[in-house]
Amino acid sequence: MDRVRLAEGIRHGQQAEAFTGDRWTRMAGAGTVGASRILLLAAPVRARRWRVRVTQARAHVRVAEFGLYRSAVG
């Protein structure tokens, strides 16, 4: 995979303010998520398990989508 897509269920507003790949091998980190956020990884990654850890939020975070993708380019 070389793309990660996260989306919040924003019916109750955008809540996630920061997230990371946790203490496992960190692949990416960023600020807000909102309706949709696509992270481009530096290089393709193969893994059996993926985890997202929200490190800062205004209120309860409602993850609507967590997707892993491989681009056709490269």
Distance bins in CASP14 RR format, pairs under 12 A and 6 or more apart:
PFRMAT RR
TARGET T0000
AUTHOR 0000-0000-0000
RMODE 2
METHOD distances of the structure
MODEL  1
1 27 0 0 0 0 1 0 0 0 0 0 0
1 28 0 0 0 0 0 1 0 0 0 0 0
1 38 0 0 0 0 0 1 0 0 0 0 0
1 39 0 0 0 0 0 1 0 0 0 0 0
1 40 0 0 0 0 0 1 0 0 0 0 0
1 41 1 0 0 1 0 0 0 0 0 0 0
1 43 0 0 0 0 0 1 0 0 0 0 0
1 44 1 0 0 1 0 0 0 0 0 0 0
1 45 1 0 1 0 0 0 0 0 0 0 0
1 46 1 0 0 1 0 0 0 0 0 0 0
1 47 1 0 0 1 0 0 0 0 0 0 0
1 48 0 0 0 0 0 1 0 0 0 0 0
1 50 0 0 0 0 1 0 0 0 0 0 0
1 66 0 0 0 0 0 1 0 0 0 0 0
1 67 0 0 0 0 1 0 0 0 0 0 0
1 68 1 0 1 0 0 0 0 0 0 0 0
1 69 1 0 0 1 0 0 0 0 0 0 0
1 70 1 0 1 0 0 0 0 0 0 0 0
1 71 0 0 0 0 1 0 0 0 0 0 0
2 27 0 0 0 0 1 0 0 0 0 0 0
2 28 0 0 0 0 0 1 0 0 0 0 0
2 38 0 0 0 0 0 1 0 0 0 0 0
2 39 0 0 0 0 1 0 0 0 0 0 0
2 40 1 0 0 1 0 0 0 0 0 0 0
2 41 1 0 1 0 0 0 0 0 0 0 0
2 42 0 0 0 0 1 0 0 0 0 0 0
2 43 1 0 0 1 0 0 0 0 0 0 0
2 44 1 0 1 0 0 0 0 0 0 0 0
2 45 1 0 0 1 0 0 0 0 0 0 0
2 46 0 0 0 0 0 1 0 0 0 0 0
2 47 0 0 0 0 0 1 0 0 0 0 0
2 68 0 0 0 0 1 0 0 0 0 0 0
2 69 1 0 0 1 0 0 0 0 0 0 0
2 70 1 0 1 0 0 0 0 0 0 0 0
2 71 1 0 1 0 0 0 0 0 0 0 0
2 72 0 0 0 0 0 1 0 0 0 0 0
2 73 0 0 0 0 1 0 0 0 0 0 0
2 74 0 0 0 0 1 0 0 0 0 0 0
3 27 0 0 0 0 0 1 0 0 0 0 0
3 28 0 0 0 0 1 0 0 0 0 0 0
3 36 0 0 0 0 0 1 0 0 0 0 0
3 37 0 0 0 0 0 1 0 0 0 0 0
3 38 1 0 1 0 0 0 0 0 0 0 0
3 39 1 0 0 1 0 0 0 0 0 0 0
3 40 1 0 0 1 0 0 0 0 0 0 0
3 41 1 0 0 1 0 0 0 0 0 0 0
3 42 0 0 0 0 0 1 0 0 0 0 0
3 43 0 0 0 0 0 1 0 0 0 0 0
3 44 0 0 0 0 1 0 0 0 0 0 0
3 45 0 0 0 0 0 1 0 0 0 0 0
3 66 0 0 0 0 0 1 0 0 0 0 0
3 67 0 0 0 0 1 0 0 0 0 0 0
3 68 1 0 0 1 0 0 0 0 0 0 0
3 69 1 0 1 0 0 0 0 0 0 0 0
3 70 1 0 0 1 0 0 0 0 0 0 0
3 71 1 0 0 1 0 0 0 0 0 0 0
3 72 0 0 0 0 0 1 0 0 0 0 0
3 73 0 0 0 0 0 1 0 0 0 0 0
4 19 0 0 0 0 0 1 0 0 0 0 0
4 20 0 0 0 0 0 1 0 0 0 0 0
4 21 0 0 0 0 1 0 0 0 0 0 0
4 27 1 0 0 1 0 0 0 0 0 0 0
4 28 1 0 0 1 0 0 0 0 0 0 0
4 29 0 0 0 0 1 0 0 0 0 0 0
4 30 0 0 0 0 1 0 0 0 0 0 0
4 33 0 0 0 0 0 1 0 0 0 0 0
4 36 0 0 0 0 0 1 0 0 0 0 0
4 37 0 0 0 0 1 0 0 0 0 0 0
4 38 1 0 0 1 0 0 0 0 0 0 0
4 39 1 0 1 0 0 0 0 0 0 0 0
4 40 0 0 0 0 1 0 0 0 0 0 0
4 41 1 0 0 1 0 0 0 0 0 0 0
4 42 0 0 0 0 0 1 0 0 0 0 0
4 44 0 0 0 0 0 1 0 0 0 0 0
4 45 0 0 0 0 1 0 0 0 0 0 0
4 47 0 0 0 0 0 1 0 0 0 0 0
4 50 1 0 0 1 0 0 0 0 0 0 0
4 51 0 0 0 0 0 1 0 0 0 0 0
4 52 0 0 0 0 1 0 0 0 0 0 0
4 65 0 0 0 0 0 1 0 0 0 0 0
4 66 1 0 0 1 0 0 0 0 0 0 0
4 67 1 0 0 1 0 0 0 0 0 0 0
4 68 1 0 0 1 0 0 0 0 0 0 0
4 69 1 0 0 1 0 0 0 0 0 0 0
4 70 0 0 0 0 0 1 0 0 0 0 0
4 71 0 0 0 0 0 1 0 0 0 0 0
5 28 0 0 0 0 0 1 0 0 0 0 0
5 30 0 0 0 0 0 1 0 0 0 0 0
5 33 0 0 0 0 1 0 0 0 0 0 0
5 34 0 0 0 0 0 1 0 0 0 0 0
5 35 0 0 0 0 0 1 0 0 0 0 0
5 36 1 0 0 1 0 0 0 0 0 0 0
5 37 1 0 0 1 0 0 0 0 0 0 0
5 38 1 0 1 0 0 0 0 0 0 0 0
5 39 1 0 0 1 0 0 0 0 0 0 0
5 40 0 0 0 0 0 1 0 0 0 0 0
5 41 0 0 0 0 0 1 0 0 0 0 0
5 50 0 0 0 0 0 1 0 0 0 0 0
5 52 0 0 0 0 0 1 0 0 0 0 0
5 63 0 0 0 0 0 1 0 0 0 0 0
5 64 0 0 0 0 0 1 0 0 0 0 0
5 65 1 0 0 1 0 0 0 0 0 0 0
5 66 1 0 0 1 0 0 0 0 0 0 0
5 67 1 0 1 0 0 0 0 0 0 0 0
5 68 1 0 0 1 0 0 0 0 0 0 0
5 69 1 0 0 1 0 0 0 0 0 0 0
5 71 0 0 0 0 0 1 0 0 0 0 0
6 14 0 0 0 0 0 1 0 0 0 0 0
6 16 0 0 0 0 1 0 0 0 0 0 0
6 19 1 0 0 1 0 0 0 0 0 0 0
6 20 0 0 0 0 0 1 0 0 0 0 0
6 21 0 0 0 0 0 1 0 0 0 0 0
6 28 0 0 0 0 1 0 0 0 0 0 0
6 29 0 0 0 0 0 1 0 0 0 0 0
6 30 0 0 0 0 1 0 0 0 0 0 0
6 31 0 0 0 0 0 1 0 0 0 0 0
6 32 0 0 0 0 0 1 0 0 0 0 0
6 33 1 0 1 0 0 0 0 0 0 0 0
6 34 0 0 0 0 1 0 0 0 0 0 0
6 35 0 0 0 0 0 1 0 0 0 0 0
6 36 1 0 0 1 0 0 0 0 0 0 0
6 37 1 0 1 0 0 0 0 0 0 0 0
6 38 0 0 0 0 1 0 0 0 0 0 0
6 39 1 0 0 1 0 0 0 0 0 0 0
6 50 0 0 0 0 0 1 0 0 0 0 0
6 52 1 0 0 1 0 0 0 0 0 0 0
6 53 0 0 0 0 0 1 0 0 0 0 0
6 54 0 0 0 0 1 0 0 0 0 0 0
6 61 0 0 0 0 0 1 0 0 0 0 0
6 62 0 0 0 0 0 1 0 0 0 0 0
6 63 1 0 0 1 0 0 0 0 0 0 0
6 64 0 0 0 0 1 0 0 0 0 0 0
6 65 1 0 0 1 0 0 0 0 0 0 0
6 66 1 0 1 0 0 0 0 0 0 0 0
6 67 1 0 0 1 0 0 0 0 0 0 0
6 68 0 0 0 0 0 1 0 0 0 0 0
6 69 0 0 0 0 0 1 0 0 0 0 0
7 14 0 0 0 0 0 1 0 0 0 0 0
7 16 0 0 0 0 0 1 0 0 0 0 0
7 32 0 0 0 0 0 1 0 0 0 0 0
7 33 1 0 0 1 0 0 0 0 0 0 0
7 34 1 0 0 1 0 0 0 0 0 0 0
7 35 1 0 0 1 0 0 0 0 0 0 0
7 36 1 0 1 0 0 0 0 0 0 0 0
7 37 1 0 0 1 0 0 0 0 0 0 0
7 38 0 0 0 0 1 0 0 0 0 0 0
7 52 0 0 0 0 0 1 0 0 0 0 0
7 61 0 0 0 0 0 1 0 0 0 0 0
7 62 0 0 0 0 1 0 0 0 0 0 0
7 63 1 0 0 1 0 0 0 0 0 0 0
7 64 1 0 1 0 0 0 0 0 0 0 0
7 65 1 1 0 0 0 0 0 0 0 0 0
7 66 0 0 0 0 1 0 0 0 0 0 0
7 67 0 0 0 0 1 0 0 0 0 0 0
8 14 1 0 1 0 0 0 0 0 0 0 0
8 15 1 0 0 1 0 0 0 0 0 0 0
8 16 1 0 1 0 0 0 0 0 0 0 0
8 17 0 0 0 0 0 1 0 0 0 0 0
8 19 0 0 0 0 0 1 0 0 0 0 0
8 31 0 0 0 0 0 1 0 0 0 0 0
8 32 0 0 0 0 1 0 0 0 0 0 0
8 33 1 0 1 0 0 0 0 0 0 0 0
8 34 1 0 1 0 0 0 0 0 0 0 0
8 35 1 0 0 1 0 0 0 0 0 0 0
8 36 0 0 0 0 1 0 0 0 0 0 0
8 37 0 0 0 0 1 0 0 0 0 0 0
8 52 0 0 0 0 0 1 0 0 0 0 0
8 54 0 0 0 0 1 0 0 0 0 0 0
8 57 0 0 0 0 1 0 0 0 0 0 0
8 58 0 0 0 0 0 1 0 0 0 0 0
8 59 0 0 0 0 0 1 0 0 0 0 0
8 60 0 0 0 0 0 1 0 0 0 0 0
8 61 1 0 0 1 0 0 0 0 0 0 0
8 62 1 0 1 0 0 0 0 0 0 0 0
8 63 1 0 0 1 0 0 0 0 0 0 0
8 64 1 0 1 0 0 0 0 0 0 0 0
8 65 0 0 0 0 1 0 0 0 0 0 0
8 66 0 0 0 0 0 1 0 0 0 0 0
9 15 0 0 0 0 1 0 0 0 0 0 0
9 16 0 0 0 0 0 1 0 0 0 0 0
9 33 0 0 0 0 1 0 0 0 0 0 0
9 34 0 0 0 0 1 0 0 0 0 0 0
9 35 1 0 0 1 0 0 0 0 0 0 0
9 36 0 0 0 0 0 1 0 0 0 0 0
9 60 0 0 0 0 0 1 0 0 0 0 0
9 61 0 0 0 0 1 0 0 0 0 0 0
9 62 1 0 1 0 0 0 0 0 0 0 0
9 63 1 0 0 1 0 0 0 0 0 0 0
9 64 1 1 0 0 0 0 0 0 0 0 0
9 65 0 0 0 0 1 0 0 0 0 0 0
9 66 0 0 0 0 0 1 0 0 0 0 0
10 16 0 0 0 0 0 1 0 0 0 0 0
10 32 0 0 0 0 0 1 0 0 0 0 0
10 33 0 0 0 0 1 0 0 0 0 0 0
10 34 1 0 1 0 0 0 0 0 0 0 0
10 35 1 0 1 0 0 0 0 0 0 0 0
10 36 0 0 0 0 1 0 0 0 0 0 0
10 37 0 0 0 0 0 1 0 0 0 0 0
10 58 0 0 0 0 0 1 0 0 0 0 0
10 59 0 0 0 0 0 1 0 0 0 0 0
10 61 0 0 0 0 0 1 0 0 0 0 0
10 62 0 0 0 0 1 0 0 0 0 0 0
10 63 0 0 0 0 0 1 0 0 0 0 0
10 64 1 0 0 1 0 0 0 0 0 0 0
10 65 0 0 0 0 0 1 0 0 0 0 0
11 34 0 0 0 0 0 1 0 0 0 0 0
11 35 0 0 0 0 0 1 0 0 0 0 0
11 62 1 0 0 1 0 0 0 0 0 0 0
11 64 0 0 0 0 1 0 0 0 0 0 0
12 34 0 0 0 0 0 1 0 0 0 0 0
12 57 0 0 0 0 0 1 0 0 0 0 0
12 58 0 0 0 0 0 1 0 0 0 0 0
12 59 1 0 0 1 0 0 0 0 0 0 0
12 60 1 0 0 1 0 0 0 0 0 0 0
12 61 0 0 0 0 1 0 0 0 0 0 0
12 62 1 0 0 1 0 0 0 0 0 0 0
12 64 0 0 0 0 0 1 0 0 0 0 0
13 32 0 0 0 0 0 1 0 0 0 0 0
13 33 0 0 0 0 0 1 0 0 0 0 0
13 34 0 0 0 0 1 0 0 0 0 0 0
13 35 0 0 0 0 1 0 0 0 0 0 0
13 57 0 0 0 0 0 1 0 0 0 0 0
13 58 0 0 0 0 1 0 0 0 0 0 0
13 59 0 0 0 0 1 0 0 0 0 0 0
13 60 0 0 0 0 0 1 0 0 0 0 0
13 61 0 0 0 0 0 1 0 0 0 0 0
13 62 0 0 0 0 1 0 0 0 0 0 0
13 64 0 0 0 0 0 1 0 0 0 0 0
14 31 0 0 0 0 0 1 0 0 0 0 0
14 32 1 0 0 1 0 0 0 0 0 0 0
14 33 1 0 0 1 0 0 0 0 0 0 0
14 34 1 0 1 0 0 0 0 0 0 0 0
14 35 1 0 0 1 0 0 0 0 0 0 0
14 36 0 0 0 0 0 1 0 0 0 0 0
14 37 0 0 0 0 0 1 0 0 0 0 0
14 57 0 0 0 0 1 0 0 0 0 0 0
14 58 1 0 0 1 0 0 0 0 0 0 0
14 59 0 0 0 0 1 0 0 0 0 0 0
14 61 0 0 0 0 1 0 0 0 0 0 0
14 62 0 0 0 0 0 1 0 0 0 0 0
14 64 0 0 0 0 0 1 0 0 0 0 0
15 31 0 0 0 0 0 1 0 0 0 0 0
15 32 0 0 0 0 1 0 0 0 0 0 0
15 33 0 0 0 0 1 0 0 0 0 0 0
15 34 0 0 0 0 1 0 0 0 0 0 0
15 54 0 0 0 0 1 0 0 0 0 0 0
15 56 0 0 0 0 1 0 0 0 0 0 0
15 57 1 0 1 0 0 0 0 0 0 0 0
15 58 1 0 1 0 0 0 0 0 0 0 0
15 59 1 0 1 0 0 0 0 0 0 0 0
15 60 1 0 0 1 0 0 0 0 0 0 0
15 61 1 0 1 0 0 0 0 0 0 0 0
15 62 1 0 0 1 0 0 0 0 0 0 0
15 63 0 0 0 0 1 0 0 0 0 0 0
15 64 0 0 0 0 0 1 0 0 0 0 0
16 29 0 0 0 0 0 1 0 0 0 0 0
16 30 0 0 0 0 1 0 0 0 0 0 0
16 31 1 0 0 1 0 0 0 0 0 0 0
16 32 1 0 0 1 0 0 0 0 0 0 0
16 33 1 0 1 0 0 0 0 0 0 0 0
16 34 1 0 0 1 0 0 0 0 0 0 0
16 35 0 0 0 0 0 1 0 0 0 0 0
16 37 0 0 0 0 1 0 0 0 0 0 0
16 52 0 0 0 0 1 0 0 0 0 0 0
16 53 0 0 0 0 0 1 0 0 0 0 0
16 54 1 0 1 0 0 0 0 0 0 0 0
16 55 0 0 0 0 1 0 0 0 0 0 0
16 56 1 0 0 1 0 0 0 0 0 0 0
16 57 1 0 1 0 0 0 0 0 0 0 0
16 58 0 0 0 0 1 0 0 0 0 0 0
16 59 0 0 0 0 1 0 0 0 0 0 0
16 60 0 0 0 0 0 1 0 0 0 0 0
16 61 1 0 1 0 0 0 0 0 0 0 0
16 62 0 0 0 0 1 0 0 0 0 0 0
16 63 0 0 0 0 1 0 0 0 0 0 0
16 64 0 0 0 0 0 1 0 0 0 0 0
16 66 0 0 0 0 0 1 0 0 0 0 0
17 30 0 0 0 0 0 1 0 0 0 0 0
17 31 1 0 0 1 0 0 0 0 0 0 0
17 32 1 0 1 0 0 0 0 0 0 0 0
17 33 0 0 0 0 1 0 0 0 0 0 0
17 34 0 0 0 0 0 1 0 0 0 0 0
17 54 0 0 0 0 1 0 0 0 0 0 0
17 55 0 0 0 0 1 0 0 0 0 0 0
17 56 1 0 1 0 0 0 0 0 0 0 0
17 57 1 0 1 0 0 0 0 0 0 0 0
17 58 1 0 0 1 0 0 0 0 0 0 0
17 59 0 0 0 0 0 1 0 0 0 0 0
17 61 0 0 0 0 1 0 0 0 0 0 0
18 28 0 0 0 0 0 1 0 0 0 0 0
18 29 1 0 0 1 0 0 0 0 0 0 0
18 30 1 0 0 1 0 0 0 0 0 0 0
18 31 1 0 1 0 0 0 0 0 0 0 0
18 32 1 0 0 1 0 0 0 0 0 0 0
18 33 0 0 0 0 1 0 0 0 0 0 0
18 37 0 0 0 0 0 1 0 0 0 0 0
18 52 0 0 0 0 0 1 0 0 0 0 0
18 53 0 0 0 0 1 0 0 0 0 0 0
18 54 1 0 0 1 0 0 0 0 0 0 0
18 55 1 0 1 0 0 0 0 0 0 0 0
18 56 1 1 0 0 0 0 0 0 0 0 0
18 57 0 0 0 0 1 0 0 0 0 0 0
18 58 0 0 0 0 0 1 0 0 0 0 0
18 61 0 0 0 0 0 1 0 0 0 0 0
19 26 0 0 0 0 0 1 0 0 0 0 0
19 27 0 0 0 0 0 1 0 0 0 0 0
19 28 0 0 0 0 1 0 0 0 0 0 0
19 29 1 0 0 1 0 0 0 0 0 0 0
19 30 1 0 0 1 0 0 0 0 0 0 0
19 31 1 0 0 1 0 0 0 0 0 0 0
19 32 0 0 0 0 1 0 0 0 0 0 0
19 33 1 0 0 1 0 0 0 0 0 0 0
19 34 0 0 0 0 0 1 0 0 0 0 0
19 37 0 0 0 0 1 0 0 0 0 0 0
19 39 0 0 0 0 1 0 0 0 0 0 0
19 51 0 0 0 0 0 1 0 0 0 0 0
19 52 1 0 1 0 0 0 0 0 0 0 0
19 53 1 0 0 1 0 0 0 0 0 0 0
19 54 1 0 1 0 0 0 0 0 0 0 0
19 55 1 0 0 1 0 0 0 0 0 0 0
19 56 0 0 0 0 1 0 0 0 0 0 0
19 57 0 0 0 0 1 0 0 0 0 0 0
19 61 0 0 0 0 1 0 0 0 0 0 0
19 63 0 0 0 0 1 0 0 0 0 0 0
19 66 0 0 0 0 0 1 0 0 0 0 0
20 26 1 0 0 1 0 0 0 0 0 0 0
20 27 0 0 0 0 1 0 0 0 0 0 0
20 28 1 0 0 1 0 0 0 0 0 0 0
20 29 1 0 1 0 0 0 0 0 0 0 0
20 30 0 0 0 0 1 0 0 0 0 0 0
20 31 0 0 0 0 1 0 0 0 0 0 0
20 39 0 0 0 0 0 1 0 0 0 0 0
20 51 0 0 0 0 1 0 0 0 0 0 0
20 52 1 0 0 1 0 0 0 0 0 0 0
20 53 1 0 1 0 0 0 0 0 0 0 0
20 54 0 0 0 0 1 0 0 0 0 0 0
20 55 1 0 1 0 0 0 0 0 0 0 0
20 56 0 0 0 0 1 0 0 0 0 0 0
21 27 1 0 0 1 0 0 0 0 0 0 0
21 28 1 0 0 1 0 0 0 0 0 0 0
21 29 1 0 0 1 0 0 0 0 0 0 0
21 30 0 0 0 0 0 1 0 0 0 0 0
21 39 0 0 0 0 0 1 0 0 0 0 0
21 41 0 0 0 0 0 1 0 0 0 0 0
21 45 0 0 0 0 0 1 0 0 0 0 0
21 47 0 0 0 0 0 1 0 0 0 0 0
21 49 0 0 0 0 0 1 0 0 0 0 0
21 50 0 0 0 0 1 0 0 0 0 0 0
21 51 1 0 0 1 0 0 0 0 0 0 0
21 52 1 0 0 1 0 0 0 0 0 0 0
21 53 1 0 1 0 0 0 0 0 0 0 0
21 54 0 0 0 0 0 1 0 0 0 0 0
21 55 0 0 0 0 1 0 0 0 0 0 0
21 66 0 0 0 0 0 1 0 0 0 0 0
22 28 0 0 0 0 0 1 0 0 0 0 0
22 29 0 0 0 0 0 1 0 0 0 0 0
22 49 0 0 0 0 0 1 0 0 0 0 0
22 50 0 0 0 0 1 0 0 0 0 0 0
22 51 1 0 1 0 0 0 0 0 0 0 0
22 52 1 0 0 1 0 0 0 0 0 0 0
22 53 1 0 1 0 0 0 0 0 0 0 0
22 54 0 0 0 0 0 1 0 0 0 0 0
22 55 0 0 0 0 1 0 0 0 0 0 0
23 51 0 0 0 0 1 0 0 0 0 0 0
23 53 0 0 0 0 1 0 0 0 0 0 0
23 55 0 0 0 0 0 1 0 0 0 0 0
24 45 0 0 0 0 0 1 0 0 0 0 0
24 47 0 0 0 0 1 0 0 0 0 0 0
24 48 0 0 0 0 0 1 0 0 0 0 0
24 49 1 0 0 1 0 0 0 0 0 0 0
24 50 0 0 0 0 1 0 0 0 0 0 0
24 51 1 0 0 1 0 0 0 0 0 0 0
24 52 0 0 0 0 0 1 0 0 0 0 0
24 53 0 0 0 0 1 0 0 0 0 0 0
25 41 0 0 0 0 0 1 0 0 0 0 0
25 45 0 0 0 0 1 0 0 0 0 0 0
25 46 0 0 0 0 0 1 0 0 0 0 0
25 47 0 0 0 0 1 0 0 0 0 0 0
25 49 0 0 0 0 0 1 0 0 0 0 0
25 50 0 0 0 0 0 1 0 0 0 0 0
25 51 0 0 0 0 0 1 0 0 0 0 0
26 39 0 0 0 0 0 1 0 0 0 0 0
26 41 0 0 0 0 0 1 0 0 0 0 0
26 42 0 0 0 0 0 1 0 0 0 0 0
26 45 0 0 0 0 0 1 0 0 0 0 0
26 50 0 0 0 0 0 1 0 0 0 0 0
26 51 0 0 0 0 0 1 0 0 0 0 0
26 52 0 0 0 0 0 1 0 0 0 0 0
26 53 0 0 0 0 1 0 0 0 0 0 0
26 55 0 0 0 0 0 1 0 0 0 0 0
27 39 1 0 0 1 0 0 0 0 0 0 0
27 40 0 0 0 0 0 1 0 0 0 0 0
27 41 1 0 1 0 0 0 0 0 0 0 0
27 42 0 0 0 0 1 0 0 0 0 0 0
27 43 0 0 0 0 1 0 0 0 0 0 0
27 44 0 0 0 0 0 1 0 0 0 0 0
27 45 1 0 1 0 0 0 0 0 0 0 0
27 46 0 0 0 0 0 1 0 0 0 0 0
27 47 0 0 0 0 1 0 0 0 0 0 0
27 49 0 0 0 0 0 1 0 0 0 0 0
27 50 0 0 0 0 1 0 0 0 0 0 0
27 51 0 0 0 0 0 1 0 0 0 0 0
27 52 0 0 0 0 1 0 0 0 0 0 0
27 53 0 0 0 0 0 1 0 0 0 0 0
27 68 0 0 0 0 0 1 0 0 0 0 0
28 37 0 0 0 0 0 1 0 0 0 0 0
28 38 0 0 0 0 0 1 0 0 0 0 0
28 39 1 0 1 0 0 0 0 0 0 0 0
28 40 0 0 0 0 1 0 0 0 0 0 0
28 41 1 0 0 1 0 0 0 0 0 0 0
28 42 0 0 0 0 1 0 0 0 0 0 0
28 43 0 0 0 0 0 1 0 0 0 0 0
28 45 0 0 0 0 1 0 0 0 0 0 0
28 50 0 0 0 0 0 1 0 0 0 0 0
28 51 0 0 0 0 0 1 0 0 0 0 0
28 52 0 0 0 0 1 0 0 0 0 0 0
28 53 0 0 0 0 0 1 0 0 0 0 0
28 68 0 0 0 0 0 1 0 0 0 0 0
29 37 0 0 0 0 0 1 0 0 0 0 0
29 39 1 0 0 1 0 0 0 0 0 0 0
29 40 0 0 0 0 0 1 0 0 0 0 0
29 41 0 0 0 0 0 1 0 0 0 0 0
29 42 0 0 0 0 0 1 0 0 0 0 0
29 52 0 0 0 0 1 0 0 0 0 0 0
29 53 0 0 0 0 1 0 0 0 0 0 0
29 54 0 0 0 0 0 1 0 0 0 0 0
29 55 0 0 0 0 1 0 0 0 0 0 0
29 56 0 0 0 0 0 1 0 0 0 0 0
30 37 1 0 0 1 0 0 0 0 0 0 0
30 38 0 0 0 0 0 1 0 0 0 0 0
30 39 1 0 0 1 0 0 0 0 0 0 0
30 40 0 0 0 0 0 1 0 0 0 0 0
30 41 0 0 0 0 0 1 0 0 0 0 0
30 52 0 0 0 0 0 1 0 0 0 0 0
30 54 0 0 0 0 0 1 0 0 0 0 0
30 55 0 0 0 0 0 1 0 0 0 0 0
30 56 0 0 0 0 0 1 0 0 0 0 0
31 37 0 0 0 0 1 0 0 0 0 0 0
31 39 0 0 0 0 0 1 0 0 0 0 0
31 54 0 0 0 0 1 0 0 0 0 0 0
31 55 0 0 0 0 1 0 0 0 0 0 0
31 56 0 0 0 0 1 0 0 0 0 0 0
31 57 0 0 0 0 0 1 0 0 0 0 0
32 54 0 0 0 0 0 1 0 0 0 0 0
32 55 0 0 0 0 0 1 0 0 0 0 0
32 56 0 0 0 0 1 0 0 0 0 0 0
32 57 0 0 0 0 1 0 0 0 0 0 0
32 58 0 0 0 0 1 0 0 0 0 0 0
32 61 0 0 0 0 0 1 0 0 0 0 0
33 39 0 0 0 0 0 1 0 0 0 0 0
33 52 0 0 0 0 1 0 0 0 0 0 0
33 54 0 0 0 0 1 0 0 0 0 0 0
33 55 0 0 0 0 0 1 0 0 0 0 0
33 56 0 0 0 0 0 1 0 0 0 0 0
33 57 0 0 0 0 1 0 0 0 0 0 0
33 58 0 0 0 0 0 1 0 0 0 0 0
33 61 1 0 0 1 0 0 0 0 0 0 0
33 62 0 0 0 0 0 1 0 0 0 0 0
33 63 0 0 0 0 1 0 0 0 0 0 0
33 64 0 0 0 0 1 0 0 0 0 0 0
33 65 0 0 0 0 1 0 0 0 0 0 0
33 66 0 0 0 0 0 1 0 0 0 0 0
34 54 0 0 0 0 0 1 0 0 0 0 0
34 57 0 0 0 0 0 1 0 0 0 0 0
34 58 0 0 0 0 0 1 0 0 0 0 0
34 61 0 0 0 0 1 0 0 0 0 0 0
34 62 0 0 0 0 0 1 0 0 0 0 0
34 63 0 0 0 0 0 1 0 0 0 0 0
34 64 0 0 0 0 1 0 0 0 0 0 0
34 65 0 0 0 0 0 1 0 0 0 0 0
35 62 0 0 0 0 0 1 0 0 0 0 0
35 64 0 0 0 0 1 0 0 0 0 0 0
35 65 0 0 0 0 1 0 0 0 0 0 0
36 63 0 0 0 0 0 1 0 0 0 0 0
36 64 0 0 0 0 1 0 0 0 0 0 0
36 65 1 0 0 1 0 0 0 0 0 0 0
36 66 0 0 0 0 0 1 0 0 0 0 0
36 67 0 0 0 0 0 1 0 0 0 0 0
37 52 0 0 0 0 0 1 0 0 0 0 0
37 63 0 0 0 0 0 1 0 0 0 0 0
37 64 0 0 0 0 0 1 0 0 0 0 0
37 65 0 0 0 0 1 0 0 0 0 0 0
37 66 0 0 0 0 0 1 0 0 0 0 0
37 67 0 0 0 0 0 1 0 0 0 0 0
38 65 0 0 0 0 0 1 0 0 0 0 0
38 66 0 0 0 0 0 1 0 0 0 0 0
38 67 0 0 0 0 1 0 0 0 0 0 0
38 68 0 0 0 0 0 1 0 0 0 0 0
38 69 0 0 0 0 1 0 0 0 0 0 0
38 71 0 0 0 0 0 1 0 0 0 0 0
39 45 0 0 0 0 0 1 0 0 0 0 0
39 50 0 0 0 0 0 1 0 0 0 0 0
39 52 0 0 0 0 0 1 0 0 0 0 0
39 66 0 0 0 0 0 1 0 0 0 0 0
39 67 0 0 0 0 0 1 0 0 0 0 0
39 68 0 0 0 0 0 1 0 0 0 0 0
39 69 0 0 0 0 0 1 0 0 0 0 0
40 69 0 0 0 0 0 1 0 0 0 0 0
40 70 0 0 0 0 0 1 0 0 0 0 0
40 71 0 0 0 0 1 0 0 0 0 0 0
40 73 0 0 0 0 0 1 0 0 0 0 0
41 47 0 0 0 0 0 1 0 0 0 0 0
41 50 0 0 0 0 0 1 0 0 0 0 0
41 68 0 0 0 0 1 0 0 0 0 0 0
41 69 0 0 0 0 0 1 0 0 0 0 0
41 70 0 0 0 0 0 1 0 0 0 0 0
41 71 0 0 0 0 1 0 0 0 0 0 0
43 70 0 0 0 0 0 1 0 0 0 0 0
43 71 0 0 0 0 0 1 0 0 0 0 0
43 74 0 0 0 0 0 1 0 0 0 0 0
44 68 0 0 0 0 0 1 0 0 0 0 0
44 69 0 0 0 0 0 1 0 0 0 0 0
44 70 1 0 0 1 0 0 0 0 0 0 0
44 71 0 0 0 0 1 0 0 0 0 0 0
44 73 0 0 0 0 0 1 0 0 0 0 0
44 74 0 0 0 0 1 0 0 0 0 0 0
45 68 0 0 0 0 1 0 0 0 0 0 0
45 69 0 0 0 0 0 1 0 0 0 0 0
45 70 0 0 0 0 1 0 0 0 0 0 0
46 68 0 0 0 0 0 1 0 0 0 0 0
46 70 0 0 0 0 0 1 0 0 0 0 0
47 68 0 0 0 0 1 0 0 0 0 0 0
48 68 0 0 0 0 0 1 0 0 0 0 0
49 68 0 0 0 0 0 1 0 0 0 0 0
50 66 1 0 0 1 0 0 0 0 0 0 0
50 67 0 0 0 0 1 0 0 0 0 0 0
50 68 1 0 0 1 0 0 0 0 0 0 0
50 69 0 0 0 0 0 1 0 0 0 0 0
51 63 0 0 0 0 0 1 0 0 0 0 0
51 66 0 0 0 0 1 0 0 0 0 0 0
51 68 0 0 0 0 0 1 0 0 0 0 0
52 61 0 0 0 0 1 0 0 0 0 0 0
52 63 1 0 0 1 0 0 0 0 0 0 0
52 65 0 0 0 0 0 1 0 0 0 0 0
52 66 1 0 0 1 0 0 0 0 0 0 0
52 67 0 0 0 0 0 1 0 0 0 0 0
52 68 0 0 0 0 0 1 0 0 0 0 0
53 61 0 0 0 0 0 1 0 0 0 0 0
53 63 0 0 0 0 0 1 0 0 0 0 0
54 60 0 0 0 0 0 1 0 0 0 0 0
54 61 1 0 1 0 0 0 0 0 0 0 0
54 62 0 0 0 0 0 1 0 0 0 0 0
54 63 0 0 0 0 1 0 0 0 0 0 0
54 66 0 0 0 0 0 1 0 0 0 0 0
55 61 0 0 0 0 0 1 0 0 0 0 0
57 63 0 0 0 0 0 1 0 0 0 0 0
END
